[in-house]
Amino acid sequence: METEVITAYVGLGSNLGDRAGNLLLAARGLMEASFVVNKLSAVYETEPIGVVGHPPFLNMVAEICVTNISPSQMLARMLRIEYLLGRKEKNLKTPRTVDLDLLLYGDLVMQTDFLTIPHPRMHERRFVLKPLCELNPHLIIPTLDIAVQDALHVLIDHHEVTRWSPLSSHH
């Protein structure tokens, strides 16, 4: 039987504690969960959306080669990584050590109570599209039928998303 390799994309974010360290641990967590991490985008600093006074996020996107793992299995492993890295509850508006989002799973379109692919808000978020565009600008978002770079081009989200480097952070 031919094993199909799916390319999936996962968004990683952190705005608590050692944010860069948390992203690194999350990326390592993905590898330890037997995901083949193909590429990682640069790290971007993002102002938090819809909340005031929260620390800015660091965000990145991972490109993952998936063999014989269903989207729901992926989600379960990602939730476990979040949990192991100290994420207690899935409240959208709280600062978090690490946040993992399954953005795309090949060109699959699915919607269940637990999981919607593509991620329903990904095309509205600069902090997703910018790193994703860096990894694969011509990638088509299946529900919209447009390429990531075009989605980025027409985006209305004006939140600051700037490339982050360890040397530029102020401590």
GUMAR-16646 format. One record per residue: z, x, y of N, C-alpha, C, CB in turn; residue in one letter. Coordinates in nm, 2 decimals, decimal comma. Last residue first. Glycine has a CB too. Layout:
<atoms>
> Z	X	Y	Z	X	Y	Z	X	Y	Z	X	Y	A
...
</atoms>
This chain:
<atoms>
> 2,71	1,52	4,36	2,85	1,50	4,30	2,95	1,55	4,39	2,86	1,57	4,16	H
> 2,40	1,40	4,36	2,50	1,45	4,44	2,64	1,42	4,38	2,50	1,37	4,58	H
> 2,10	1,54	4,20	2,21	1,44	4,20	2,33	1,49	4,29	2,26	1,41	4,06	S
> 1,90	1,72	4,17	1,90	1,63	4,29	2,02	1,54	4,30	1,77	1,55	4,30	S
> 1,93	1,84	3,94	1,95	1,92	4,06	1,96	1,84	4,18	1,85	2,03	4,08	L
> 1,84	1,67	3,75	1,98	1,70	3,75	2,02	1,77	3,88	2,02	1,79	3,63	P
> 1,62	1,43	3,90	1,64	1,55	3,83	1,78	1,59	3,85	1,54	1,67	3,88	S
> 1,42	1,13	3,88	1,55	1,20	3,90	1,55	1,33	3,83	1,66	1,11	3,83	W
> 1,20	0,95	4,07	1,21	1,04	3,96	1,34	1,12	3,99	1,09	1,14	3,95	R
> 1,30	0,63	4,17	1,26	0,76	4,20	1,29	0,85	4,09	1,33	0,81	4,33	T
> 1,27	0,32	4,28	1,27	0,39	4,15	1,22	0,53	4,18	1,19	0,31	4,04	V
> 1,40	0,06	4,48	1,37	0,20	4,47	1,38	0,25	4,33	1,47	0,28	4,56	E
> 1,24	-0,26	4,46	1,36	-0,17	4,43	1,32	-0,03	4,42	1,44	-0,21	4,31	H
> 1,05	-0,44	4,49	1,05	-0,33	4,58	1,18	-0,24	4,57	1,05	-0,39	4,72	H
> 0,83	-0,61	4,28	0,96	-0,55	4,29	0,97	-0,43	4,38	1,01	-0,51	4,14	D
> 0,57	-0,69	4,25	0,64	-0,73	4,38	0,78	-0,67	4,39	0,65	-0,88	4,38	I
> 0,28	-0,52	4,13	0,42	-0,55	4,12	0,48	-0,59	4,25	0,50	-0,43	4,06	L
> 0,03	-0,43	4,09	0,05	-0,56	4,15	0,19	-0,61	4,16	-0,03	-0,67	4,08	V
> 0,07	-0,18	3,97	-0,01	-0,19	4,10	0,02	-0,32	4,17	-0,16	-0,18	4,07	H
> 0,18	-0,24	3,73	0,26	-0,16	3,83	0,20	-0,18	3,97	0,26	-0,01	3,79	L
> -0,03	-0,36	3,61	0,09	-0,44	3,63	0,18	-0,37	3,74	0,17	-0,45	3,50	A
> -0,20	-0,14	3,59	-0,24	-0,25	3,68	-0,12	-0,34	3,71	-0,35	-0,33	3,61	D
> -0,06	0,02	3,41	-0,09	0,07	3,55	-0,13	-0,04	3,64	-0,19	0,18	3,54	Q
> -0,06	-0,15	3,18	0,07	-0,11	3,25	0,04	-0,07	3,39	0,14	-0,01	3,17	V
> -0,33	-0,39	3,17	-0,27	-0,25	3,15	-0,15	-0,23	3,23	-0,38	-0,15	3,17	A
> -0,30	-0,73	3,06	-0,34	-0,63	3,16	-0,27	-0,50	3,13	-0,30	-0,67	3,31	I
> -0,22	-0,94	2,91	-0,35	-0,89	2,89	-0,40	-0,80	3,01	-0,45	-1,00	2,88	D
> 0,02	-1,05	2,90	-0,05	-1,06	3,03	-0,19	-1,02	3,02	0,03	-0,97	3,13	L
> 0,10	-1,02	2,64	0,12	-1,15	2,69	0,04	-1,17	2,83	0,26	-1,19	2,72	T
> 0,06	-0,73	2,59	-0,02	-0,84	2,52	-0,01	-0,98	2,59	0,03	-0,85	2,39	P
> -0,03	-0,49	2,81	0,09	-0,58	2,78	0,03	-0,71	2,72	0,17	-0,60	2,91	I
> -0,19	-0,20	2,70	-0,21	-0,34	2,74	-0,08	-0,41	2,71	-0,33	-0,40	2,67	I
> -0,19	0,13	2,84	-0,13	0,03	2,74	-0,14	-0,11	2,79	0,01	0,07	2,71	L
> -0,27	0,31	3,02	-0,37	0,21	2,98	-0,32	0,11	2,87	-0,49	0,29	2,92	H
> -0,05	0,48	3,06	-0,09	0,39	3,17	-0,19	0,28	3,13	-0,16	0,48	3,28	P
> 0,20	0,59	2,90	0,08	0,53	2,86	0,02	0,43	2,96	0,10	0,46	2,72	N
> 0,40	0,73	3,04	0,38	0,76	2,90	0,24	0,71	2,85	0,48	0,69	2,81	L
> 0,39	0,63	3,30	0,39	0,78	3,28	0,35	0,81	3,13	0,52	0,84	3,31	E
> 0,43	0,37	3,25	0,30	0,41	3,30	0,28	0,56	3,28	0,28	0,37	3,45	C
> 0,70	0,37	3,18	0,60	0,33	3,08	0,46	0,38	3,12	0,60	0,18	3,06	L
> 0,82	0,44	3,43	0,82	0,54	3,32	0,72	0,50	3,21	0,96	0,54	3,26	P
> 0,73	0,20	3,57	0,70	0,33	3,62	0,71	0,44	3,50	0,80	0,37	3,73	K
> 0,82	-0,03	3,43	0,67	0,00	3,44	0,64	0,14	3,48	0,61	-0,10	3,53	L
> 1,10	-0,02	3,45	1,03	-0,02	3,32	0,89	0,03	3,33	1,04	-0,16	3,26	V
> 1,15	-0,02	3,72	1,21	0,08	3,64	1,17	0,08	3,50	1,36	0,06	3,65	F
> 1,01	-0,25	3,81	0,95	-0,11	3,84	1,02	-0,01	3,75	0,97	-0,08	3,99	R
> 0,96	-0,54	3,65	1,06	-0,43	3,67	0,99	-0,30	3,69	1,16	-0,43	3,56	R
> 0,81	-0,74	3,56	0,86	-0,76	3,69	0,95	-0,64	3,73	0,94	-0,89	3,70	E
> 0,74	-0,68	3,30	0,63	-0,67	3,40	0,68	-0,69	3,54	0,52	-0,76	3,37	H
> 0,97	-0,74	3,16	0,93	-0,60	3,18	0,83	-0,58	3,29	0,88	-0,55	3,05	M
> 1,08	-0,98	3,10	1,09	-0,95	3,24	1,03	-0,81	3,26	1,23	-0,95	3,29	R
> 1,05	-1,02	2,82	1,00	-1,12	2,91	1,00	-1,08	3,06	1,09	-1,24	2,90	P
> 0,91	-0,78	2,61	1,03	-0,81	2,69	0,99	-0,90	2,81	1,10	-0,68	2,74	H
> 0,65	-0,93	2,41	0,71	-0,82	2,49	0,83	-0,87	2,57	0,60	-0,78	2,59	P
> 0,94	-1,06	2,24	0,85	-0,94	2,26	0,71	-0,99	2,31	0,84	-0,86	2,13	I
> 1,26	-1,16	2,23	1,13	-1,20	2,28	1,05	-1,07	2,30	1,14	-1,28	2,41	T
> 1,53	-1,26	2,03	1,44	-1,15	2,06	1,31	-1,21	2,11	1,41	-1,06	1,95	L
> 1,69	-1,47	1,95	1,75	-1,34	1,97	1,66	-1,24	2,04	1,80	-1,28	1,84	F
> 1,54	-1,69	1,91	1,66	-1,70	1,99	1,72	-1,57	2,03	1,76	-1,79	1,91	D
> 1,20	-1,55	1,95	1,31	-1,62	1,87	1,43	-1,63	1,96	1,35	-1,53	1,74	T
> 0,87	-1,48	1,98	0,99	-1,53	2,05	1,08	-1,60	1,95	0,94	-1,63	2,16	Q
> 0,62	-1,23	2,01	0,71	-1,32	1,93	0,82	-1,37	2,02	0,76	-1,24	1,81	M
> 0,34	-1,04	1,97	0,40	-1,14	2,06	0,49	-1,23	1,98	0,29	-1,22	2,14	V
> 0,24	-0,70	1,92	0,31	-0,82	1,87	0,36	-0,91	1,99	0,42	-0,79	1,78	L
> 0,12	-0,46	1,94	0,07	-0,57	2,03	0,13	-0,71	1,98	-0,08	-0,58	2,03	D
> 0,41	-0,27	1,92	0,27	-0,27	1,90	0,21	-0,38	1,99	0,23	-0,31	1,75	G
> 0,64	-0,39	2,09	0,63	-0,36	1,95	0,49	-0,37	1,91	0,73	-0,45	1,86	Y
> 0,82	-0,33	2,39	0,69	-0,36	2,32	0,70	-0,32	2,18	0,57	-0,30	2,39	L
> 1,10	-0,32	2,45	1,00	-0,37	2,55	0,87	-0,42	2,48	0,96	-0,25	2,64	L
> 1,42	-0,35	2,38	1,29	-0,34	2,31	1,19	-0,40	2,40	1,30	-0,41	2,17	L
> 1,66	-0,17	2,56	1,58	-0,29	2,55	1,45	-0,26	2,47	1,54	-0,34	2,70	D
> 1,99	-0,07	2,59	1,86	-0,04	2,52	1,78	-0,17	2,52	1,89	0,02	2,38	L
> 2,22	0,09	2,79	2,15	-0,04	2,77	2,02	-0,01	2,71	2,13	-0,12	2,91	D
> 2,54	0,23	2,83	2,40	0,24	2,79	2,35	0,10	2,76	2,39	0,34	2,67	V
> 2,75	0,17	3,00	2,73	0,30	2,96	2,59	0,32	2,92	2,83	0,34	2,85	T
> 2,70	-0,05	3,28	2,70	-0,03	3,14	2,68	0,12	3,11	2,60	-0,11	3,07	R
> 2,82	-0,32	3,49	2,78	-0,18	3,47	2,79	-0,15	3,32	2,86	-0,08	3,56	P
> 2,70	-0,65	3,44	2,81	-0,56	3,44	2,75	-0,42	3,43	2,91	-0,58	3,33	T
> 2,52	-0,86	3,42	2,56	-0,82	3,55	2,67	-0,71	3,55	2,60	-0,93	3,63	K
> 2,47	-0,94	3,16	2,36	-0,88	3,24	2,41	-0,81	3,36	2,26	-0,99	3,28	L
> 2,67	-0,86	2,89	2,66	-0,94	3,02	2,56	-0,87	3,11	2,80	-0,95	3,08	N
> 2,73	-0,80	2,61	2,60	-0,81	2,67	2,60	-0,90	2,79	2,50	-0,86	2,56	K
> 3,01	-0,58	2,58	2,95	-0,71	2,57	2,82	-0,71	2,65	3,05	-0,82	2,63	E
> 3,04	-0,29	2,54	3,13	-0,39	2,48	3,06	-0,53	2,47	3,26	-0,40	2,55	K
> 2,92	0,02	2,47	2,88	-0,11	2,53	2,96	-0,22	2,47	2,73	-0,13	2,53	R
> 2,97	0,26	2,34	3,07	0,20	2,43	3,03	0,08	2,50	3,12	0,30	2,53	G
> 2,80	0,37	2,17	2,81	0,44	2,29	2,90	0,36	2,39	2,67	0,47	2,35	L
> 2,81	0,18	1,97	2,87	0,31	1,94	2,89	0,39	2,07	2,78	0,39	1,84	L
> 2,66	-0,02	2,09	2,80	-0,04	2,06	2,88	0,09	2,04	2,81	-0,13	1,93	Y
> 2,41	0,09	2,11	2,48	0,05	2,23	2,63	0,04	2,21	2,43	-0,08	2,28	E
> 2,36	0,12	1,84	2,37	0,24	1,92	2,44	0,21	2,05	2,23	0,29	1,95	I
> 2,35	-0,15	1,76	2,46	-0,06	1,71	2,47	0,06	1,79	2,42	-0,03	1,56	R
> 2,13	-0,23	1,90	2,26	-0,29	1,94	2,38	-0,20	1,88	2,28	-0,44	1,88	L
> 1,94	-0,09	1,76	1,96	-0,06	1,90	2,10	-0,12	1,95	1,85	-0,12	1,98	M
> 1,95	-0,21	1,51	1,99	-0,07	1,52	2,02	-0,03	1,66	1,88	0,02	1,47	R
> 1,87	-0,47	1,58	2,00	-0,45	1,52	2,05	-0,30	1,53	2,00	-0,49	1,37	A
> 1,61	-0,41	1,67	1,71	-0,47	1,76	1,85	-0,44	1,71	1,69	-0,62	1,78	L
> 1,49	-0,33	1,43	1,50	-0,24	1,54	1,61	-0,28	1,63	1,36	-0,24	1,61	M
> 1,51	-0,57	1,29	1,58	-0,45	1,24	1,60	-0,35	1,35	1,51	-0,39	1,11	Q
> 1,33	-0,72	1,44	1,48	-0,76	1,44	1,56	-0,65	1,38	1,49	-0,89	1,35	S
> 1,09	-0,59	1,40	1,15	-0,59	1,53	1,30	-0,63	1,53	1,08	-0,69	1,62	P
> 1,12	-0,39	1,09	1,08	-0,51	1,17	1,14	-0,51	1,31	1,12	-0,64	1,09	S
> 0,98	-0,10	0,98	1,10	-0,15	1,04	1,06	-0,28	1,12	1,18	-0,05	1,13	I
> 0,76	0,04	0,87	0,84	-0,04	0,79	0,98	-0,09	0,85	0,87	0,02	0,66	N
> 0,77	0,27	1,13	0,71	0,24	1,00	0,81	0,16	0,92	0,67	0,37	0,92	T
> 0,71	0,35	1,46	0,79	0,26	1,37	0,71	0,24	1,24	0,83	0,13	1,44	V
> 0,75	0,57	1,71	0,66	0,54	1,60	0,74	0,47	1,49	0,58	0,66	1,54	C
> 0,82	0,51	2,05	0,87	0,53	1,91	0,76	0,49	1,81	1,00	0,45	1,89	I
> 0,89	0,63	2,36	0,78	0,58	2,28	0,82	0,61	2,14	0,64	0,64	2,32	E
> 1,13	0,53	2,60	1,10	0,61	2,48	0,98	0,54	2,41	1,22	0,62	2,38	A
> 1,20	0,56	2,94	1,14	0,48	2,83	1,10	0,58	2,72	1,01	0,40	2,88	V
> 1,49	0,54	3,16	1,37	0,61	3,10	1,32	0,52	2,99	1,41	0,75	3,04	M
> 1,71	0,54	3,44	1,63	0,47	3,34	1,53	0,57	3,28	1,57	0,35	3,40	N
> 2,02	0,52	3,58	1,92	0,61	3,54	1,85	0,54	3,43	1,98	0,75	3,49	L
> 2,13	0,30	3,85	2,10	0,33	3,71	2,01	0,46	3,70	2,02	0,21	3,65	F
> 2,39	0,33	4,10	2,25	0,32	4,05	2,23	0,36	3,91	2,17	0,41	4,14	P
> 2,69	0,13	4,08	2,63	0,26	4,09	2,48	0,24	4,04	2,70	0,36	4,00	P
> 2,73	-0,17	4,28	2,73	-0,11	4,15	2,65	0,03	4,16	2,66	-0,19	4,04	H
> 2,71	-0,30	4,52	2,82	-0,21	4,50	2,83	-0,15	4,36	2,95	-0,28	4,53	G
> 2,57	-0,60	4,39	2,61	-0,52	4,51	2,72	-0,43	4,47	2,64	-0,61	4,63	V
> 2,29	-0,71	4,20	2,43	-0,69	4,21	2,45	-0,59	4,33	2,49	-0,62	4,08	V
> 2,01	-0,73	4,17	2,09	-0,85	4,17	2,24	-0,83	4,18	2,05	-0,93	4,05	G
> 1,97	-0,41	4,03	1,90	-0,53	4,07	2,00	-0,65	4,07	1,78	-0,56	3,99	I
> 2,05	-0,08	4,14	2,07	-0,19	4,06	2,02	-0,32	4,12	2,23	-0,21	4,03	P
> 1,79	0,16	4,19	1,90	0,08	4,25	1,92	-0,04	4,16	1,87	0,04	4,40	E
> 1,73	0,43	3,97	1,70	0,29	4,01	1,81	0,22	4,08	1,65	0,21	3,89	T
> 1,58	0,73	3,88	1,70	0,66	3,93	1,66	0,53	4,00	1,77	0,76	4,03	E
> 1,44	0,83	3,57	1,42	0,77	3,70	1,55	0,71	3,75	1,31	0,66	3,70	Y
> 1,32	1,09	3,37	1,43	1,00	3,40	1,41	0,96	3,55	1,57	1,07	3,38	V
> 1,00	1,08	3,19	1,10	1,14	3,28	1,21	1,04	3,30	1,04	1,19	3,41	A
> 0,99	0,95	2,85	0,94	0,96	2,99	1,04	1,05	3,07	0,93	0,82	3,06	S
> 0,93	1,09	2,54	1,03	1,03	2,63	0,97	1,05	2,77	1,17	1,10	2,62	L
> 0,77	1,03	2,23	0,77	1,08	2,36	0,88	1,01	2,44	0,63	1,05	2,43	K
> 0,85	0,96	1,97	0,73	1,03	1,99	0,73	1,10	2,12	0,61	0,94	1,98	N
> 1,10	0,93	1,75	1,08	0,93	1,89	0,96	1,02	1,92	1,21	0,97	1,97	V
> 1,13	0,74	1,49	1,06	0,87	1,52	1,02	0,86	1,67	0,93	0,88	1,43	V
> 1,45	0,64	1,38	1,33	0,61	1,46	1,26	0,74	1,49	1,37	0,54	1,60	F
> 1,69	0,68	1,25	1,56	0,70	1,18	1,44	0,65	1,25	1,57	0,63	1,04	S
> 1,90	0,69	1,41	1,88	0,56	1,34	1,74	0,56	1,27	1,89	0,45	1,44	A
> 1,87	0,93	1,53	1,97	0,93	1,41	1,95	0,79	1,34	2,11	0,94	1,46	E
> 1,70	0,86	1,73	1,66	0,95	1,63	1,74	0,94	1,51	1,65	1,10	1,68	M
> 1,88	0,69	1,88	1,75	0,64	1,83	1,70	0,73	1,71	1,65	0,63	1,94	L
> 2,07	0,88	1,95	2,11	0,77	1,86	1,98	0,71	1,80	2,18	0,66	1,95	G
> 1,93	1,04	2,13	1,97	1,10	2,00	2,01	0,99	1,90	2,09	1,19	2,02	R
> 1,91	0,85	2,33	1,79	0,90	2,27	1,82	0,96	2,13	1,72	1,00	2,36	A
> 2,18	0,82	2,38	2,11	0,71	2,34	1,98	0,75	2,27	2,08	0,61	2,45	A
> 2,24	1,08	2,47	2,31	1,03	2,35	2,23	0,91	2,29	2,46	0,99	2,38	L
> 2,08	1,07	2,70	2,06	1,17	2,60	2,12	1,13	2,47	2,12	1,31	2,64	L
> 2,21	0,87	2,85	2,07	0,86	2,81	2,03	0,95	2,69	1,97	0,88	2,93	L
> 2,46	1,00	2,89	2,45	0,87	2,81	2,30	0,85	2,76	2,49	0,75	2,89	N
> 2,39	1,21	3,05	2,44	1,24	2,92	2,43	1,11	2,83	2,59	1,28	2,93	G
> 2,32	1,07	3,28	2,21	1,15	3,21	2,26	1,18	3,06	2,18	1,28	3,28	A
> 2,57	0,95	3,34	2,45	0,87	3,31	2,34	0,94	3,23	2,39	0,81	3,44	R
> 2,88	0,96	3,28	2,77	1,06	3,28	2,64	1,00	3,24	2,81	1,18	3,19	D
> 2,96	0,64	3,42	3,00	0,77	3,37	2,89	0,88	3,38	3,04	0,76	3,23	G
> 2,69	0,41	3,42	2,84	0,43	3,41	2,86	0,57	3,36	2,91	0,33	3,32	L
> 2,44	0,32	3,39	2,49	0,34	3,53	2,64	0,35	3,53	2,45	0,22	3,61	N
> 2,14	0,35	3,20	2,28	0,38	3,21	2,32	0,38	3,36	2,32	0,51	3,14	S
> 1,88	0,26	2,97	1,94	0,27	3,11	2,09	0,29	3,10	1,91	0,13	3,18	G
> 1,56	0,26	2,82	1,70	0,31	2,81	1,75	0,31	2,95	1,71	0,45	2,75	L
> 1,33	0,07	2,64	1,38	0,10	2,77	1,53	0,15	2,75	1,37	-0,01	2,87	G
> 1,09	0,15	2,40	1,22	0,11	2,42	1,27	0,16	2,56	1,32	0,16	2,31	V
> 0,80	0,05	2,22	0,85	0,12	2,35	0,99	0,06	2,37	0,76	0,09	2,47	Y
> 0,61	0,14	1,93	0,70	0,05	2,00	0,76	0,13	2,13	0,82	0,01	1,91	A
> 0,34	0,14	1,72	0,40	0,21	1,84	0,48	0,11	1,92	0,29	0,28	1,93	T
> 0,35	0,14	1,37	0,35	0,06	1,50	0,40	0,15	1,61	0,43	-0,07	1,48	I
> 0,17	0,21	1,09	0,26	0,27	1,19	0,24	0,19	1,32	0,23	0,42	1,21	V
> 0,17	0,07	0,78	0,12	0,06	0,91	0,22	0,12	1,01	0,09	-0,09	0,95	E
> 0,09	0,20	0,48	0,20	0,17	0,57	0,15	0,17	0,71	0,32	0,27	0,55	T
> -0,09	0,05	0,22	-0,10	0,12	0,34	0,02	0,09	0,43	-0,23	0,09	0,42	E
> 0,00	0,08	-0,12	0,00	0,00	0,00	0,00	0,09	0,13	0,12	-0,09	0,00	M
</atoms>
